[in-house]
Amino acid sequence: MRTRPTLSWTSADAPLPRTSSLDELIGVVARGGVAVLSGAGLSTESGIPDYRGESGSLRRHTPMTYDEFVTSAEGRQRYWARSHLGWRTIARADPNDGHRAVTALREGGFVGGVITQNVDGLHQAAGTTDAVELHGSLDRVVCLGCRRTSPRAELDRRLRAANPGFTGAATRINPDGDVELPADVVRGFRPVPCEACAGVLKPDVVFFGENVPRPRVEQCYRLVDDAAALLVLGSSLTVMSGLRFVRHAANAGKAVVIVNRGETRGDRYASVRVDRPLGPALTELVSRLGEGRGRTA
């Protein structure tokens, strides 16, 4: 299934009620067996803006699409020049309290599978090493010719060598790993080909308009099927690649709980909608669950 390049979404219905209280959320998570679906809003407290929130980068930035990347050498040059700088910023980012809370919920037995729409690797860095990266990861590169994969750090060394005089400076980082650069700086950037076959290199992420690999989608459906409830963290659910799992859970009669700043496209499927910053909310959730266990021990 293709990830449709839906860059914005506006609800035709009146906003559904949201709360800042965690009481109902705690009731769902305390029963255990929860699957997590996280989005870019979980990483904003690590300095990586989301696409559509209050500081969303879609207000200023249109993400690379799969069709443009594979058909336009100029588009690839622009992407790699900008991403060459942006990836360094993402690689230096640290997990925040929200990522650490998800790991604590896993270790406490409340959460089972974790699915992330993010490509920043911060769940893994926080200790959730088996999080399913629905849209891939920026720390890997794949050749569109021979399909060889290689570490992003290896490509970074090659790009530095091929562009010794590159003087671009990262200003605003985007969730897809690129930054804003003047056109004259982009024109002087030299991408490099695959070392094995001289083919086109692409970050091992799912661009807008690209297929999410079917085995990965099926793995995510299994995690939702095995769960008693689905907890959505920091996702507007604008694109179908994430929304389908919310619909699937709701259609199966499972509780759907959303913690996000503002409305989401999945609000109608949720029994609880919490509108609070992710880090503080999840830290409180972990603390209160721990207190509850202490009282019943």
C-alpha positions as CSV (number, residue, x, y, z in Angstrom):
1,M,0.0,0.0,0.0
2,R,1.3,3.5,-0.9
3,T,1.7,6.2,1.7
4,R,-0.4,8.9,0.1
5,P,1.3,12.3,0.0
6,T,-1.3,13.9,2.1
7,L,0.3,17.0,3.5
8,S,-2.6,18.4,5.4
9,W,-5.9,17.4,6.8
10,T,-9.0,19.4,8.0
11,S,-11.8,17.8,9.9
12,A,-15.3,18.4,8.5
13,D,-16.8,17.6,11.9
14,A,-16.9,19.5,15.1
15,P,-13.9,18.8,17.4
16,L,-14.4,15.9,19.8
17,P,-13.9,16.4,23.5
18,R,-10.4,16.2,24.8
19,T,-9.0,16.1,28.3
20,S,-5.9,16.9,30.2
21,S,-6.6,14.3,32.8
22,L,-4.7,11.0,32.7
23,D,-7.3,9.0,34.8
24,E,-9.0,7.2,31.8
25,L,-5.6,6.6,30.1
26,I,-4.2,5.1,33.3
27,G,-7.3,2.8,33.6
28,V,-6.6,1.4,30.0
29,V,-2.8,1.1,30.4
30,A,-3.0,-0.5,33.9
31,R,-4.7,-3.5,32.4
32,G,-1.6,-4.2,30.3
33,G,-1.4,-5.6,26.8
34,V,-1.1,-2.2,25.1
35,A,0.4,-1.6,21.7
36,V,2.0,1.8,21.1
37,L,1.9,3.8,17.8
38,S,4.2,6.9,18.0
39,G,4.6,9.8,15.7
40,A,6.7,12.9,15.2
41,G,5.1,14.7,18.2
42,L,7.0,12.3,20.5
43,S,10.3,13.7,19.3
44,T,9.7,17.4,19.4
45,E,11.1,17.6,23.0
46,S,14.3,16.2,21.5
47,G,14.6,19.2,19.2
48,I,13.1,17.6,16.1
49,P,9.9,19.4,15.0
50,D,6.8,17.6,13.8
51,Y,5.1,18.2,10.5
52,R,1.7,19.5,11.6
53,G,1.7,20.6,15.2
54,E,2.2,24.1,16.6
55,S,5.7,24.3,15.3
56,G,5.0,21.9,12.3
57,S,7.5,22.2,9.5
58,L,4.8,21.8,6.8
59,R,4.1,25.4,7.4
60,R,7.4,26.1,5.7
61,H,8.6,22.9,4.1
62,T,7.3,20.3,1.6
63,P,8.8,16.9,2.2
64,M,10.5,14.9,-0.6
65,T,8.2,12.6,-2.4
66,Y,9.2,9.2,-3.8
67,D,8.3,10.1,-7.4
68,E,10.5,13.3,-7.3
69,F,13.4,11.4,-5.8
70,V,13.5,8.6,-8.4
71,T,12.8,10.8,-11.4
72,S,14.7,14.0,-10.8
73,A,18.5,14.2,-10.5
74,E,18.0,17.8,-9.4
75,G,15.6,16.7,-6.7
76,R,18.1,14.1,-5.4
77,Q,20.8,16.7,-5.3
78,R,18.6,19.0,-3.3
79,Y,17.6,16.3,-0.9
80,W,21.1,15.0,-0.3
81,A,22.6,18.5,0.2
82,R,20.0,19.3,2.8
83,S,19.9,15.9,4.4
84,H,23.7,15.8,4.6
85,L,23.4,18.5,7.2
86,G,20.1,17.5,8.7
87,W,21.1,14.0,9.5
88,R,24.0,15.2,11.7
89,T,21.5,17.1,13.8
90,I,19.2,14.0,14.1
91,A,22.2,11.7,14.9
92,R,23.1,14.0,17.8
93,A,19.6,14.1,19.2
94,D,19.0,12.4,22.5
95,P,15.8,10.5,23.6
96,N,13.5,12.6,25.8
97,D,11.3,11.8,28.7
98,G,8.6,10.5,26.4
99,H,10.8,7.9,24.8
100,R,12.2,6.9,28.2
101,A,8.6,6.5,29.5
102,V,7.7,4.1,26.7
103,T,10.7,2.0,27.6
104,A,9.6,2.0,31.2
105,L,6.1,1.0,30.3
106,R,7.6,-1.9,28.3
107,E,9.8,-3.0,31.2
108,G,6.9,-2.7,33.6
109,G,4.8,-5.1,31.5
110,F,2.2,-2.6,30.5
111,V,3.2,-2.2,26.8
112,G,3.9,-5.0,24.4
113,G,4.6,-4.0,20.8
114,V,5.8,-0.5,19.8
115,I,5.3,0.8,16.3
116,T,6.9,4.2,15.4
117,Q,6.3,6.4,12.3
118,N,9.5,8.2,13.2
119,V,12.8,7.7,11.4
120,D,15.1,9.2,14.1
121,G,16.0,6.1,16.0
122,L,15.2,7.7,19.4
123,H,13.0,4.8,20.6
124,Q,15.9,2.4,20.1
125,A,18.3,4.8,21.8
126,A,16.0,5.0,24.8
127,G,16.0,1.2,25.1
128,T,13.1,0.0,23.1
129,T,15.4,-1.8,20.7
130,D,12.6,-3.8,19.0
131,A,10.4,-0.9,18.0
132,V,9.1,-1.5,14.5
133,E,10.2,1.4,12.3
134,L,7.2,1.7,10.0
135,H,8.8,4.3,7.8
136,G,12.4,3.0,8.1
137,S,15.4,4.8,9.6
138,L,17.6,7.6,8.6
139,D,20.7,5.8,9.8
140,R,20.6,3.4,6.9
141,V,21.0,3.9,3.1
142,V,19.8,1.6,0.4
143,C,20.8,1.4,-3.3
144,L,17.8,1.5,-5.7
145,G,19.8,-0.6,-8.1
146,C,21.4,-3.5,-6.3
147,R,19.4,-3.0,-3.0
148,R,22.6,-3.1,-0.9
149,T,22.1,-1.4,2.4
150,S,24.9,0.4,4.3
151,P,25.3,2.6,7.4
152,R,24.5,6.3,7.0
153,A,27.7,7.1,8.8
154,E,29.6,5.5,5.9
155,L,27.7,7.7,3.4
156,D,28.4,10.7,5.5
157,R,32.2,10.1,5.3
158,R,31.9,9.7,1.5
159,L,29.8,12.9,1.1
160,R,32.3,14.9,3.2
161,A,35.2,13.7,1.0
162,A,33.2,14.5,-2.2
163,N,32.3,18.0,-1.0
164,P,35.3,19.3,0.9
165,G,34.3,22.9,0.4
166,F,30.7,22.5,1.3
167,T,29.8,25.4,3.7
168,G,26.1,25.0,4.2
169,A,24.8,25.6,7.7
170,A,21.8,23.8,9.2
171,T,19.1,26.2,10.3
172,R,15.7,24.4,10.8
173,I,15.7,20.6,10.9
174,N,12.7,18.7,9.6
175,P,11.3,15.3,10.7
176,D,12.5,13.7,7.4
177,G,16.1,14.8,8.1
178,D,16.7,17.7,5.8
179,V,17.1,21.4,6.4
180,E,16.5,24.6,4.5
181,L,19.4,25.7,2.2
182,P,19.8,28.4,-0.4
183,A,19.6,27.2,-4.0
184,D,23.1,28.4,-4.8
185,V,24.5,26.2,-2.0
186,V,22.5,23.2,-3.2
187,R,23.8,23.6,-6.8
188,G,27.4,23.2,-5.6
189,F,26.7,19.9,-3.8
190,R,27.9,16.6,-5.3
191,P,25.9,13.4,-4.3
192,V,27.8,10.1,-4.5
193,P,26.6,6.8,-6.1
194,C,26.5,3.2,-4.7
195,E,30.0,1.9,-4.3
196,A,28.9,-1.6,-5.4
197,C,27.0,-0.8,-8.6
198,A,27.1,3.0,-9.1
199,G,23.3,3.1,-8.6
200,V,21.2,5.7,-7.0
201,L,21.4,5.9,-3.2
202,K,18.3,6.6,-1.1
203,P,17.9,6.9,2.7
204,D,16.2,3.7,3.9
205,V,13.0,5.5,4.8
206,V,9.6,5.6,3.2
207,F,9.1,8.8,1.4
208,F,5.6,10.3,0.8
209,G,4.0,8.3,-2.0
210,E,6.2,5.3,-1.5
211,N,5.2,1.8,-0.6
212,V,5.6,0.6,3.0
213,P,7.0,-2.9,2.7
214,R,4.2,-5.4,3.0
215,P,6.0,-7.7,5.6
216,R,6.5,-4.7,7.8
217,V,2.8,-3.7,7.6
218,E,1.7,-7.3,8.4
219,Q,4.1,-7.3,11.4
220,C,2.4,-4.1,12.7
221,Y,-1.1,-5.6,12.2
222,R,0.0,-8.6,14.2
223,L,1.2,-6.4,17.1
224,V,-2.2,-4.6,17.1
225,D,-4.1,-8.0,16.9
226,D,-2.1,-9.3,19.9
227,A,-2.8,-6.1,21.9
228,A,-5.8,-5.4,24.2
229,A,-5.6,-1.6,23.4
230,L,-3.8,0.8,21.1
231,L,-2.1,3.9,22.5
232,V,-1.3,6.6,20.0
233,L,1.5,9.1,21.0
234,G,2.2,12.3,19.2
235,S,0.7,11.6,15.8
236,S,-1.9,13.6,13.8
237,L,-2.7,10.3,11.9
238,T,-3.0,12.4,8.7
239,V,-1.5,9.7,6.5
240,M,-3.1,6.3,6.1
241,S,0.1,4.4,7.0
242,G,-0.6,5.1,10.6
243,L,-4.4,5.7,10.6
244,R,-5.1,2.2,9.3
245,F,-3.8,0.6,12.5
246,V,-6.1,2.8,14.5
247,R,-9.1,1.8,12.3
248,H,-8.1,-1.8,12.6
249,A,-8.0,-1.7,16.4
250,A,-11.3,0.1,16.6
251,N,-13.0,-2.3,14.2
252,A,-11.8,-5.2,16.4
253,G,-13.4,-3.6,19.4
254,K,-10.1,-2.6,21.1
255,A,-9.8,0.6,23.1
256,V,-7.9,3.4,21.3
257,V,-6.3,6.1,23.4
258,I,-4.7,9.1,21.8
259,V,-2.2,11.5,23.5
260,N,-1.5,14.4,21.2
261,R,-1.4,18.2,21.0
262,G,-4.5,19.1,19.0
263,E,-7.0,17.2,16.9
264,T,-6.1,14.1,14.9
265,R,-7.6,12.3,12.0
266,G,-8.2,9.3,14.3
267,D,-10.2,11.1,17.0
268,R,-13.5,9.5,16.0
269,Y,-12.0,6.0,16.7
270,A,-10.7,6.9,20.2
271,S,-12.4,6.4,23.5
272,V,-10.0,8.7,25.2
273,R,-8.3,11.8,23.7
274,V,-5.6,13.5,26.0
275,D,-4.3,16.9,24.9
276,R,-1.0,17.4,26.8
277,P,2.7,17.6,26.1
278,L,4.0,14.0,25.7
279,G,7.1,14.1,28.0
280,P,5.3,15.3,31.1
281,A,2.2,13.3,30.4
282,L,4.0,10.0,30.0
283,T,6.3,10.6,32.9
284,E,3.2,11.2,35.1
285,L,1.6,8.0,33.6
286,V,4.6,5.9,34.6
287,S,4.8,7.4,38.0
288,R,1.1,6.9,38.8
289,L,1.1,3.3,37.5
290,G,4.1,2.6,39.7
291,E,2.3,4.1,42.7
292,G,-0.8,2.0,42.0
293,R,1.3,-1.2,41.9
294,G,2.9,-0.2,45.2
295,R,-0.5,0.2,46.9
296,T,-1.7,-3.3,45.7
297,A,1.6,-5.1,46.4
